[in-house]
Structures are given as structure tokens and as C-alpha cells.
Amino acid sequence: MADSDGQKLKDCLTSLSDGLRTEITRTTNLESTFTTLQFKVTELEQRFTDQVQTLSTAHELKFQHLDTAIQQLNTQVKESHLSVSTQISELTAELRATLTALRASTPITSPSPPSNQRSDQYKYMK
């Protein structure tokens, strides 16, 4: 019986040893998979960070371009307003000068009433 018990013990130890090797292999595979996943996650985080930075930079540039365009438009509007105001002032001065000259050169007369002859013509047309 001792041989039989020894054989059982040996078989049991072999089975335990095989099971331990299997678990070691599984653990090693899991560790390898975990390391690979960690690397991929780190890679994805870096790509995400790079994309966020790129988008932030692009948005900042767009805002700068918009700000520059708004400032240019504001300047153009101010210049146009000044130009129109100047032209209005110049034209007003010209009109006043022309009116003053006309008033000085032409005496103001009252309009004459319509003649009776014309009034009679209108009566017959009706």
C-alpha cells in the first residue's frame, strides 16, 4: 500500500505542478495583455491630448483672425463715417454758398396769379 499511496501522492503532486504551470502561464499572459493595454491607453491619451491641443490652437487662431477682421471692419466703418460726414459738411457749405449767390443775383418775385383766359380753358375741358 505504501507504493500505492506514494504513487497517489506523486500523481497528486504532478497534477498540482501541472495546474501551477497552467496558472503561471495564464498569469503571464494576463500580465502581457495588461502591459499591452496600458501601452495602448497611454498612446490613446497622448493622441487625445495632441488633438485637444491642436483644436485649441486652431480655435485660438480663428478667434485672433475674427478679432482682427472685426477691428478692420470697425476702422473701415469709422473711416466711412468720417468721409460721409466730411462730404455732407462740404456739400452743405456748397449749397449754402449757391443759395446765397442765387438770392443775391435774382430778386424774389411773387408768382403771378393765373390769367382768366387759362381759367376759362379749364372750365371747358371739364
C-alpha positions as CSV (number, residue, x, y, z in Angstrom):
1,M,0.0,0.0,0.0
2,A,2.9,2.3,0.5
3,D,3.7,2.2,-3.2
4,S,0.1,2.9,-4.0
5,D,0.0,5.8,-1.5
6,G,3.3,7.0,-2.9
7,Q,2.0,6.8,-6.4
8,K,-1.2,8.7,-5.5
9,L,1.0,11.4,-3.8
10,K,3.2,11.6,-6.8
11,D,0.2,11.8,-9.2
12,C,-1.3,14.5,-6.9
13,L,1.9,16.5,-6.9
14,T,2.2,16.2,-10.7
15,S,-1.3,17.4,-11.1
16,L,-0.7,20.3,-8.7
17,S,2.5,21.1,-10.5
18,D,0.8,21.0,-13.9
19,G,-2.0,23.2,-12.5
20,L,0.5,25.6,-11.2
21,R,2.3,25.8,-14.5
22,T,-1.0,26.4,-16.2
23,E,-1.9,29.2,-13.8
24,I,1.6,30.7,-14.2
25,T,1.1,30.7,-18.0
26,R,-2.3,32.3,-17.6
27,T,-0.9,34.9,-15.2
28,T,2.0,35.7,-17.6
29,N,-0.5,36.0,-20.5
30,L,-2.7,38.3,-18.4
31,E,0.3,40.5,-17.4
32,S,1.4,40.7,-21.0
33,T,-2.2,41.7,-22.1
34,F,-2.4,44.2,-19.3
35,T,1.0,45.7,-20.3
36,T,-0.2,45.9,-24.0
37,L,-3.4,47.6,-22.9
38,Q,-1.5,50.0,-20.7
39,F,0.7,51.0,-23.6
40,K,-2.4,51.4,-25.9
41,V,-4.2,53.5,-23.3
42,T,-1.1,55.7,-22.9
43,E,-0.9,56.0,-26.7
44,L,-4.6,57.0,-26.9
45,E,-4.2,59.5,-24.1
46,Q,-1.3,61.1,-25.9
47,R,-3.2,61.3,-29.2
48,F,-6.2,62.7,-27.4
49,T,-4.0,65.3,-25.7
50,D,-2.4,66.2,-29.0
51,Q,-5.7,66.6,-30.8
52,V,-7.1,68.7,-28.0
53,Q,-4.1,71.0,-28.2
54,T,-4.3,71.2,-32.0
55,L,-8.0,72.1,-31.7
56,S,-7.3,74.6,-29.0
57,T,-4.6,76.2,-31.1
58,A,-6.9,76.2,-34.2
59,H,-9.7,77.9,-32.2
60,E,-7.3,80.5,-30.8
61,L,-6.1,81.3,-34.3
62,K,-9.7,81.6,-35.6
63,F,-10.6,83.9,-32.7
64,Q,-7.5,86.0,-33.5
65,H,-8.5,86.2,-37.2
66,L,-12.0,87.2,-36.2
67,D,-10.8,89.8,-33.8
68,T,-8.5,91.2,-36.5
69,A,-11.3,91.2,-39.0
70,I,-13.7,93.0,-36.6
71,Q,-11.1,95.6,-35.8
72,Q,-10.5,96.2,-39.6
73,L,-14.3,96.5,-40.2
74,N,-14.6,98.9,-37.3
75,T,-11.8,101.0,-38.7
76,Q,-13.4,101.0,-42.1
77,V,-16.8,102.0,-40.7
78,K,-15.2,104.9,-38.8
79,E,-13.3,106.0,-41.9
80,S,-16.5,105.8,-43.9
81,H,-18.5,107.7,-41.3
82,L,-15.8,110.4,-41.2
83,S,-15.7,110.6,-45.1
84,V,-19.5,110.8,-45.3
85,S,-19.6,113.5,-42.6
86,T,-16.9,115.5,-44.3
87,Q,-18.8,115.2,-47.7
88,I,-22.0,116.3,-46.1
89,S,-20.3,119.3,-44.5
90,E,-18.7,120.2,-47.8
91,L,-21.9,119.8,-49.8
92,T,-23.9,121.8,-47.2
93,A,-21.4,124.6,-47.4
94,E,-21.6,124.5,-51.3
95,L,-25.4,124.5,-51.2
96,R,-25.4,127.5,-48.8
97,A,-23.0,129.3,-51.0
98,T,-25.0,128.6,-54.1
99,L,-28.3,129.6,-52.4
100,T,-26.7,132.8,-51.1
101,A,-25.4,133.6,-54.6
102,L,-28.8,132.9,-56.2
103,R,-30.6,135.0,-53.7
104,A,-28.2,137.8,-54.2
105,S,-28.4,137.7,-58.0
106,T,-32.1,137.0,-58.5
107,P,-34.8,139.2,-56.9
108,I,-37.5,137.3,-55.3
109,T,-40.9,137.9,-57.0
110,S,-44.3,136.6,-56.1
111,P,-45.8,134.2,-58.5
112,S,-48.4,135.8,-60.7
113,P,-52.0,134.6,-60.5
114,P,-53.2,132.6,-63.4
115,S,-54.8,134.6,-66.2
116,N,-58.6,134.4,-66.7
117,Q,-58.0,133.1,-70.1
118,R,-56.4,129.9,-68.8
119,S,-59.1,129.6,-66.2
120,D,-61.7,129.6,-69.0
121,Q,-59.9,126.9,-70.8
122,Y,-60.0,124.7,-67.8
123,K,-63.7,125.2,-67.4
124,Y,-64.4,123.9,-70.9
125,M,-62.2,120.9,-70.5
126,K,-64.3,119.6,-67.6
